[in-house]
């Protein structure tokens, strides 16, 4: 049984694998963080939040200091859909944001019955090369 977990992630409870809901790519084991199977872009936060005032004149510009914060973007390695983004301190490991109790989740979804068609994936048209 495949169940949605986020807008772009689903769990295949039978195979115990994370999957991309856009292209159906298997990301990795559900016993580990899905982020381990993603492409990661370590963004300079000043690209996202540029200085509001002149950095040549002022020390504090209302823009994050890259020595204090980083933005990690996680992408599906198959279709390049951005699945997650997080702000973290440089040197800190990626946040482990979802630890799933697979037996309990399986039991919960079996009690519910079939997963509704609208929960199968986002409403996106896929190009033929992304269909698996």
HUNOR-V497690 format. One record per pair of residues at least 24 apart in sequence whose C-alpha atoms are under 8 Angstrom apart, sorted by the first residue. I is the first residue (numbers start at 0). GAP is how many residues later the second one is. If there is no record, write none. Layout:
i: <I;I>
gap: <GAP;GAP>
This chain:
i: <0;1;1;2;2;2;2;3;3;3;6;6;6;7;7;7;7;8;12;12;15;19;20;20;20;21;21;21;21;21;21;22;22;22;22;22;22;23;23;24;24;24;26;29;29;30;30;31;32;32;32;32;34;34;36;36;37;37;37;37;38;38;38;38;39;39;39;39;40;40;40;41;41;41;41;42;42;42;42;43;43;44;44;44;77;78>
gap: <114;113;118;106;112;116;117;115;116;117;76;114;115;73;75;113;114;74;89;93;86;56;99;100;101;57;59;99;100;102;104;55;56;103;107;108;109;107;108;51;53;107;49;70;72;68;69;67;63;64;65;66;39;59;39;40;36;37;38;39;35;36;37;38;32;33;34;35;31;32;33;28;29;30;31;27;28;29;30;26;27;24;25;26;52;51>
